[in-house]
Amino acid sequence: MTTTASVVAFDQVSKAYDAVRAVDGLTLALRPGETVALLGPNGAGKSTTLDLLLGLKNPDSGTVRLFGTSPREAIVAGRVGAMLQSGGLMDEVTVAELVRLACDLHPKPYRPSEVLSRAGIAQIADRKVDKLSGGQAQRVRFALATAGDSDLIVLDEPTTGMDVTTRQAFWATMREQADQGRTVLFATHYLEEADAVADRVLVLHRGRLLADGTAAEIKAKAGARRISFDVEGTVDEVALHALPFLTGIDISGRTVRIQSADADATVHALYGLGVHPRNLEVAGLGLEQAFVAITTAEEAKSK
């Protein structure tokens, strides 16, 4: 692995808490200008991975490098901005005072007014931080993460608590950051955000990297397609469950939704049952369905 050419480089990194291996031999590299989504079920190791990246924890083995140096050196140099779920905001100060402090501390600061405007919080600049709503507090955390000219922006569940309009504005701002050559790494439970925003998707499971590629590549990796249709009359659930190549099925009233590893064969067998589906649709999996399929398959292997 060439660490000097990478924004972030993990090389066989492991971290355990007692008997739990939160990160297990993780190797990956992030490149300049990428917007990367970090996905995984609860307990997959996402938060520990971000803590290791930011130097908040040290690996038990392996190395983590940012811009060819240690995480601490990169952060002190002002090359990294971070927005984390953990850690509160200072009470009894205004939004403007807190943003001004962040700008004063950054080696390559922006003007506080510019930071407030970019984060969409100029109108609440005089409000005390402890009087903010959840979504407003998230935007303040984003402002602190982008108080200076950093090359890497790390975001942990950044849009939690934001309404739809604010989330859209937030991601428009992050796309501008990436277009300027910055690398954006974000962990999220909103898989539709990862599908719409990320150039690259990383799927973690039990501390290991299961998938790494574009959203389209991750969907293809799941190796399944969605089949949905309506039926008239009585639904023969036993027969439907016996269809070939099923990887999942949901029957809700007269609507049937199937995931199949071979959609052509499944539909052919469906007609062979004498079922005449109405409103038949066959499509690729969305990122959320692909994510579930990949992690479920991995769970099955480990049993």
C-alpha positions in Angstrom: 0.0 0.0 0.0 1.3 3.4 -0.9 0.5 5.5 2.1 2.1 8.8 0.9 -0.3 9.0 -2.1 -3.4 8.3 0.1 -5.4 10.7 2.2 -6.2 7.8 4.6 -4.4 4.5 4.8 -5.3 1.6 7.1 -2.8 -1.3 6.9 -4.0 -4.5 8.7 -5.5 -2.5 11.5 -7.1 -4.4 14.5 -8.6 -3.1 17.7 -10.3 -5.3 20.4 -12.2 -4.5 23.6 -11.7 -7.6 25.8 -13.1 -10.5 23.8 -14.8 -8.3 21.2 -12.7 -7.5 18.0 -14.2 -4.2 16.9 -11.8 -3.8 13.9 -10.3 -7.0 12.4 -7.3 -6.7 10.0 -8.8 -3.6 8.2 -6.9 -2.5 5.1 -8.2 0.4 3.0 -7.1 3.6 1.3 -9.0 6.8 0.6 -8.0 9.1 -2.3 -8.2 12.9 -2.7 -11.6 14.2 -3.8 -13.6 11.1 -3.0 -16.9 11.2 -1.1 -17.0 7.9 0.8 -19.9 6.3 2.7 -19.0 4.0 5.6 -21.9 1.6 6.2 -22.5 -1.3 8.6 -25.0 -2.7 11.1 -24.7 -1.7 14.7 -21.6 -3.1 16.2 -19.9 -3.4 12.8 -16.9 -1.2 13.9 -17.8 2.1 12.2 -17.3 4.3 15.3 -14.1 2.5 16.3 -12.7 2.9 12.7 -13.4 6.6 12.9 -11.8 6.9 16.3 -8.7 5.1 15.0 -8.6 7.4 12.0 -8.8 10.5 14.2 -6.2 9.3 16.7 -8.7 9.1 19.5 -7.8 5.4 19.9 -4.6 3.5 19.1 -4.7 0.2 17.1 -3.6 -3.0 18.8 -1.8 -3.9 15.6 -1.4 -2.4 12.1 -0.9 1.2 11.2 -3.1 4.2 10.4 -1.7 7.0 8.3 -3.2 10.3 7.2 -1.4 12.1 4.4 1.6 9.9 5.0 1.8 10.9 8.7 0.2 9.9 12.0 -3.4 11.0 12.6 -2.2 13.4 15.4 0.3 15.1 13.1 -2.3 15.5 10.4 -4.9 17.0 12.8 -2.4 19.4 14.4 -1.5 20.6 10.9 -5.2 21.4 10.3 -5.6 18.9 7.5 -8.6 17.2 9.1 -12.1 18.4 10.2 -14.4 16.1 12.1 -18.0 16.0 13.1 -18.7 13.3 15.6 -21.8 12.0 17.4 -20.0 11.8 20.7 -18.9 14.9 22.6 -21.2 17.8 23.5 -21.1 21.4 22.5 -20.0 24.1 25.0 -22.9 25.5 27.1 -23.5 29.2 27.9 -21.9 30.5 24.7 -23.5 31.6 21.6 -23.2 29.9 18.2 -21.2 32.8 16.9 -18.7 32.7 19.8 -18.2 28.9 19.4 -17.6 29.2 15.7 -15.2 32.1 16.2 -13.3 30.0 18.7 -13.0 27.1 16.2 -11.8 29.5 13.5 -9.2 31.0 15.9 -7.8 27.6 16.7 -7.6 26.3 13.1 -4.2 26.7 11.4 -5.9 27.7 8.1 -9.1 29.4 9.3 -12.0 30.7 7.3 -13.8 33.9 8.3 -16.5 33.1 11.0 -19.2 34.8 8.9 -18.3 32.5 6.0 -18.5 29.4 8.2 -21.8 30.5 9.7 -23.3 31.1 6.2 -22.0 27.8 4.7 -23.5 25.8 7.6 -26.9 27.6 7.3 -26.7 28.9 10.9 -26.1 32.7 10.4 -29.7 33.4 11.5 -29.1 31.6 14.9 -25.6 33.1 15.5 -26.7 34.9 18.6 -28.5 31.9 20.2 -27.0 30.1 23.1 -25.7 26.6 22.1 -27.7 24.8 24.8 -31.0 26.3 23.4 -30.6 24.7 20.0 -32.8 21.9 18.5 -31.2 18.6 17.5 -30.9 19.6 13.8 -29.5 23.0 14.7 -26.9 21.4 16.9 -25.9 19.1 14.1 -25.4 22.1 11.8 -23.2 23.8 14.4 -21.1 20.6 14.7 -20.7 20.8 10.9 -19.6 24.4 11.1 -16.9 23.5 13.6 -15.7 20.7 11.3 -15.4 23.1 8.4 -14.0 26.1 10.3 -10.8 26.0 8.3 -9.3 24.8 5.0 -9.0 21.0 5.8 -8.2 18.4 3.2 -10.2 15.6 4.9 -13.7 16.0 6.4 -14.9 13.1 8.6 -18.6 13.0 9.5 -20.3 10.5 11.9 -24.1 10.4 11.3 -24.1 14.0 10.2 -27.7 14.5 9.3 -29.3 12.9 12.4 -32.1 15.3 13.5 -32.2 17.3 10.3 -35.3 17.8 8.3 -35.4 16.8 4.6 -34.8 20.3 3.3 -31.8 20.9 5.7 -30.4 17.5 4.8 -30.5 18.3 1.0 -28.8 21.7 1.6 -26.2 19.9 3.8 -25.3 17.4 1.1 -25.2 20.1 -1.6 -22.5 21.9 0.6 -20.6 18.6 1.0 -20.6 18.1 -2.7 -19.1 21.5 -3.1 -16.3 20.5 -0.6 -15.5 17.4 -2.6 -15.6 19.3 -5.9 -12.8 21.5 -4.4 -10.6 18.4 -4.0 -11.4 17.5 -0.4 -12.0 14.0 0.7 -15.3 13.4 2.6 -15.8 10.3 4.7 -19.2 9.8 6.4 -20.8 7.1 8.4 -24.6 7.0 8.1 -27.7 4.9 8.7 -29.5 6.7 5.9 -28.6 4.4 3.1 -30.5 6.5 0.6 -28.0 9.3 1.3 -25.1 7.0 0.6 -26.7 5.9 -2.6 -27.3 9.5 -3.8 -24.1 11.1 -2.5 -21.2 8.8 -2.3 -18.7 8.1 -5.0 -17.6 5.0 -3.1 -19.3 2.8 -0.5 -17.5 0.7 2.2 -19.5 -2.0 4.0 -18.1 -3.1 7.4 -19.3 -6.1 9.3 -17.8 -7.3 12.6 -14.8 -5.1 11.9 -14.0 -6.5 8.5 -14.4 -4.9 5.1 -17.1 -6.9 3.2 -17.6 -4.7 0.2 -15.8 -1.7 -1.4 -17.0 0.0 -4.6 -19.5 2.3 -6.1 -23.1 2.1 -5.0 -23.9 0.3 -8.3 -21.1 -2.2 -7.7 -22.3 -2.9 -4.2 -25.8 -3.5 -5.6 -24.4 -5.9 -8.2 -22.4 -7.7 -5.5 -25.5 -8.7 -3.7 -26.4 -10.8 -6.7 -30.1 -10.5 -6.4 -33.0 -8.7 -8.1 -36.4 -7.5 -6.8 -39.6 -9.0 -8.2 -43.0 -7.4 -7.1 -46.5 -8.1 -8.3 -50.1 -8.4 -7.2 -52.2 -11.5 -7.3 -55.9 -12.0 -7.7 -57.8 -14.4 -5.4 -56.2 -16.5 -2.7 -52.4 -16.3 -2.2 -50.8 -19.7 -2.0 -48.0 -18.7 0.4 -46.6 -22.3 0.6 -46.1 -22.4 -3.2 -44.6 -19.0 -3.4 -42.1 -19.8 -0.6 -41.1 -22.8 -2.7 -40.2 -20.8 -5.8 -36.5 -21.3 -6.9 -33.7 -18.9 -6.2 -35.5 -17.0 -3.5 -33.3 -15.0 -1.1 -36.2 -13.2 0.5 -40.0 -12.9 0.3 -42.6 -10.6 1.8 -46.3 -11.1 1.3 -48.6 -8.2 2.3 -52.3 -8.9 1.4 -52.3 -9.6 -2.3 -49.0 -7.9 -3.0 -45.9 -10.1 -3.2 -42.3 -8.8 -3.0 -39.5 -11.2 -3.8 -35.7 -11.1 -3.8 -34.2 -13.6 -6.2 -30.8 -14.7 -7.2 -32.1 -15.6 -10.7 -35.1 -13.4 -11.5 -35.8 -15.0 -14.9 -36.0 -18.5 -13.4 -38.2 -17.4 -10.5 -40.7 -15.6 -12.8 -40.8 -18.6 -15.1 -41.6 -20.9 -12.2 -44.2 -18.4 -11.0 -46.1 -18.8 -14.3 -45.6 -22.5 -14.0 -47.6 -22.4 -10.7 -50.6 -21.1 -12.7 -50.2 -17.7 -11.1 -51.0 -14.7 -13.3 -49.2 -11.8 -11.7 -50.5 -8.3 -12.2 -48.3 -5.1 -12.2 -45.2 -7.3 -12.4 -42.0 -5.4 -11.9 -38.4 -6.8 -12.0 -35.6 -4.4 -10.9 -32.2 -4.4 -9.3 -31.8 -4.1 -5.6 -31.6 -0.7 -4.0 -28.6 0.0 -1.8 -30.5 -0.7 1.3 -31.7 -4.1 0.1 -28.2 -4.9 -1.2 -26.7 -4.0 2.2 -29.1 -6.3 4.0 -28.4 -9.1 1.5 -24.6 -8.8 1.9 -24.6 -8.6 5.7 -27.2 -11.4 6.1 -25.2 -13.7 3.8 -22.1 -13.0 6.0 -24.0 -13.7 9.2 -25.1 -17.1 7.7 -21.5 -18.0 6.9 -20.4 -17.3 10.5 -23.1 -19.6 12.0 
